[in-house]
Amino acid sequence: MTTEYLSILAVVAILSVVQSIFGMGVLVFGTPTLLLMGYDFITALGILLPASFAISMLQVLSAGSNRGPVSRFLYLLCLPGIGAGLLLADASRLAPWTNILVGGTLLFSALVRFWSPSRRLFTVILEKHLPSYHLIMGIIHGLTNLGGALLAILASGINTEKEAIRYTVAHYYLAFSAIQMLLLATIMGHHDKLVGNLSAAAMAALIYLFVGNRIFIRTGNQSYNFALTLFIAVYGIAVMLKF
C-alpha cells in the first residue's frame, strides 16, 4: 500500500466521522479535498462513492422511528438529473469548470445557512418549487458531487430534530451513490475504480459503527449545524482560491 493511498484513506477516515454525524461528508467534503490533491473528478468519484454508500446504507438501516420524509421527486427528477449531470461531467470540455462549480456551490450553501433571513426565504421558495429544486439538485450533484450542499438546506428546512435530518440526508445519499456507481460501472466503464476502493468502504463502515455514530448521539442540534455550515464555507473558499 503506497503512501499516496494511505493519505487517501486518512481523508476518507476523517470524513467518515463527519458523515456519521451529519449524514454527509465523504462526498461533499471529499470531492474538493481530492481535487485540491490533484485528482480528476471521475477518479475522486471512484474513491469516495463506495465509502459514502456504505455509511448511508448503515444509517438508513439502523434509523429508529424518528425518520424524516423523503419526497417522491428524489426518484422521479433528482436521480435522472444526477445521471445527466454525471455524463456531462465526464465530457472533457466541461472538465476545467468542475472545480469552479464545486467552490461556488459550497459558498452558496454556506451563505444561505449562515444568514437566517435567506434561509427562511429559501425554505419558502423550496416549498413552492420542490420538483424544480430536486431536478437542479440532481444536475448539480452529477456535475460536482456536491448536491449535498443543497440537500442540507432541504433536510434542515423540513425537519428540526437531528435524527430526522440525518435520516433524510442518508436516504438521499444512499440513492445518490447507488445511481452514480451504477453509471460509472456500466455506461461509463469505470468499474475498476470502484472495485479498487472497496477497502475504503469497509473502513468507513467500521468507523461509523465504532466511532462516528457514538459521537452523533452526544452531539446537539445547534452545535452540529454550526459546524457543518463552517466546514462548507471553508472548503468553498479553498477551492475557489485555487482557481
HELIX and SHEET records of a PDB file:
HELIX    1   1 THR A    3  PHE A   22  1                                  20    
HELIX    2   2 GLY A   30  LEU A   36  1                                   7    
HELIX    3   3 PHE A   41  LEU A   61  1                                  21    
HELIX    4   4 PHE A   73  PHE A   73  1                                   1    
HELIX    5   5 LEU A   74  CYS A   78  3                                   5    
HELIX    6   6 LEU A   79  ALA A   89  1                                  11    
HELIX    7   7 SER A   92  TRP A   97  5                                   6    
HELIX    8   8 THR A   98  PHE A  114  1                                  17    
HELIX    9   9 SER A  116  LYS A  128  1                                  13    
HELIX   10  10 LEU A  130  THR A  144  1                                  15    
HELIX   11  11 GLY A  147  ILE A  158  1                                  12    
HELIX   12  12 LYS A  162  ALA A  185  1                                  24    
HELIX   13  13 HIS A  191  VAL A  195  1                                   5    
HELIX   14  14 LEU A  198  ILE A  207  1                                  10    
HELIX   15  15 TYR A  208  GLY A  212  3                                   5    
HELIX   16  16 ASN A  213  ILE A  217  1                                   5    
HELIX   17  17 ASN A  221  LYS A  242  1                                  22    
END                                                                             
